[in-house]
Amino acid sequence: MDLIKQTNFDFVSQRNKFFMVSLTINIVGLIAVFVLGMDLGIDFTGGTQVTVAFRKNTATADDVRGALAQIGFAGAELKSFGKPGQYLIRINKTGNATEVSAQIVASLQQKFKNDQVDMLGADNVEKKVSSELAWGAAKSLTVAFIVIVLYVAFRFEFVYGVATIVALLHDVLMAFVISALFNKTGLLNLEFSLNSLAAYLTILGYSINDSVVVFDRIRENREKHKGMPLAELVNLSINETLSRTLITGVSVLVALLTMVFIGGDVLEGFAFTMFIGVIIGTYSSVYIAASFVIWYQERVRHKRVGDVKHA
């Protein structure tokens, strides 16, 4: 279904300006994150895990989350499990698990006087485990990058594989910068955690899917319109896939926006990061990936041909 028909937007004429804007945002953003610091979740810093049960089940997850914020654990992870009224609480605080958990249970009991709060268990999340998770996260991203690049380079050409690397780095870095800085506002819990890592890996998949659609149309049009300048060919291909891009992108964004507002603290970080990533991935498939192919063909390849002729 074509939502928009016969468009002829000039996407590529301003590609250099958009590329410089993206590069500036990433550099300035990374510097800002370095200066302000990055907030890590318990998955990577270590902390305490407590399981509690409300005998009368009078406290909802939002009630417990609000009570934890009042006693200084605003960034606590909270999940329902087992029977109604049972919750798993993970806080970014190390120390004796028994003492920390006792403090939490006492504070919750004080808050919910009409119920009985029981501690079911308390454990420490060791920093060694956190370091292993961090190393595993880095390996996951690296492997995902390599597999995606090899797939694109094999399916198309080497230059498309390089363009994919540039676009994916751009997408992950920008999504990370925006999420890390937005977390500082306190409006959403966007600490870097395993949920965040899952969002970044999903962004890679979405972004490459969008880029492959454009690359595939470029390859088709190269056979149909032989002799057409590459910039015009890319522009034509982007316009022809615009309807598909809008339908897919808007559908995904609506679902993610719903998760941000009603998904709760457990899902809001993942959903918001993905929401930003989908927008950036759509943008990069036009102004980063496709534009890099044009730049490579016009500058690098022509320079090599010129050097051979002069030799």
Secondary structure, 3 states (H helix, E strand, C coil): CCCCCCCCCCCCCCHHHHHHHHHHHHHHHHHHHHHHCCCECHHHHCEEEEEEEECCCCCCHHHHHHHHHHCCCCCCEEEECCCCCEEEEEECCCCCHHHHHHHHHHHHHHHCCCCCEEEEEEEEECHHHHHHHHHHHHHHHHHHHHHHHHHHHHHCCHHHHHHHHHHHHHHHHHHHHHHHHHHCCCCCCCCECHHHHHHHHHHHHHHHHHHHHHHHHHHHHHHHCCCCCHHHHHHHHHHHCHHHHHHHHHHHHHHHHHHHHHCHHHHHHHHHHHHHHHHHHHHHHHHHHHHHHHHHHHHHHHHHHHHHHHC
